[in-house]
Amino acid sequence: MNGSEEPESSAVSRQRPDLVLVGCVKTKHEVTSAAKDLYSSPLWRCRRAYAESLGCPWYILSAKHGLLDPDERIGYYNLALNDLRAEPRRAWSTRVLDELKSRVPSLRNKLIEIHAGATYVTYGLEQGLRDADATVHRPLAHIAGVGRQQAWYRERLRRGCA
């Protein structure tokens, strides 16, 4: 069952993912730090806490850096995928797929959960993962609004994400 349209009650949503991809956010600290510590919005804190709670590998989708290991040290930057035209977004998606394939030798039969806005997936990333025979699950794809997304995370986290 590939795709992002599975309802929350589906079997996919009850499985622990093999890998989690978390979109970066605009709000950042202006210091060089581990990527997971650079981003600073309440939504980021929820995404990070959720990804860490799953106990599986997770990576950050960065508009500037592509695929980031959470512990990779980076400095402040000011670039959003929304700032880019369609072709650079497609190139970014190809770059991220290539980086992911170099870190995870086979995506076949892997359940990959994506916690990022539509801009991160609609220019080839999601389709590229499907083409590699991964199952893609985007649990928040149909939840509009940052507040509602944060509530979704808080419902699933024992210690919260504030």
N, C-alpha and C positions, 0 to 999 in steps of 0.2 A: 504494500500500500504506500506508494510514493505520493508526495505532494504536501501542500500546506493547508489543505482544506479539511483535515480531519477534525471532527468535533472534539471538544475537551474530554468527552467520555469514551473516546475510542481506545482500542487496545494500544495504539502507538503512544498515546499520552500517558498510559500507565507503565510503560517500559522505561527503564533507566537508559538514557542515551549513551552511546559510545563516545560521543564528542559533542561539545557545546561551542557555538560561535556567538560571541557577544559584540554587538555594535558599539563603537566608541560614541562619545557624546561631546558636545561643544564646550561645556564647562570644564576647564582644566586648571591645575596648579601651574604656576610659572617657574617650575624648577625641574631639573632632570631627576627622574625617579624611575622605579619599576613601572611599567605601563599600567599595571593594575592599580597603582597609587596615583597616577597622573590625573586621571579623570575624577571629577569631584561632584557631580550632580546627585540629587537624591535618587533619580532613576538609575544612574550608574551604580550607586551603592546597592540597590535592589538587584540589578542584573548580576553584579559580581557575587553578592552573597548567595544568590540562587545557584549560579554556576559552581561555586565552591562547595555548596551543600550536596551536590550530586555525586561527588567523589570520582569524577571521570575527567579526562583531559579537557581543557578548554582554552580557547584562543580568542584574541581580540581582533575585530575587524576594524582597522584604522584607515581612514580616508587617505592619509599621507603615507603610512608605512605598509599597508597591505595587511598581511597576517602577522600578528604579534603574539609572542609567548608572553603570558602575564608578567613574568619576572624580567623581561627584556627592558633594559634601561633606555629611556628616550627623553627628549626635552619637549618643552612646550611647542605647539604648532597651532596654526589657525587655518585649517582646511576641512571642508565638509564635502561629502559626495554631492550634495545638492548644489555646490558651487561649480561642478563640472558638467560639461555637455555630455551627450549620450555616448559618443565614441570613447572619450577618456574613461567613462564609467564602465564600458565594456572591457577596455584594456585593464582596468583595475580588477574586474571580476576574473579575467583570465590569469592575471598575476596571482591573485589570492588562491585560485584553484591550483595553479602550479606549485605555489608554496605549500599548500595543504598536502598535495600529493607527494611532495618531497619529504614531508614529516610523517605522513601516514601512508605507508606503501600501498595499501589497498583500502579503498572506500567501499568496496563491494559488501553488501549486506550490513553496512554500518548504519545505525540510527543517529542522525545528526540533527540536533536541536539548534535552531537559530533564534536569537533574541536581538533583533535589529529591525530597523524600519524597512519599508518596502524598497527604498533606494538601494539598499545593500544587496538585494536578491533579484531584482527585476531586470538587471542588465547582464544576466548570464550565470550568476553564482548558483542560484537554486537549480537551474536547468543543468549546469555542469555537474553538480553533485548527483543529480538523477541519472545523467548520462554515465556516470561512474558507478552506477547501481547502488547508490546510497539511498536510504529513506530519509526524507527531509520532513521535519516537524517544526512548525512555527506556531507555538501555542498562543502567542499574543497577536497573531496576524489580523484578527478581527476585533481586537479590543482597542477602541479609539480613545485617545486622551492619556496623558502621562499619569494623571491621578488614578485612573482606572487600572492602568498597567501596574503601578506601584501597589495598588490594593491586591492585585492578582498575586504578586510576589509575596506580599506580607501574609496572605492566606496560606502560602506553602512553606513559609520559613518559620521555624520555631523561635529563633532569636530575633526575628525582624530584620530590617535592612536600613534603619535610620542611622 
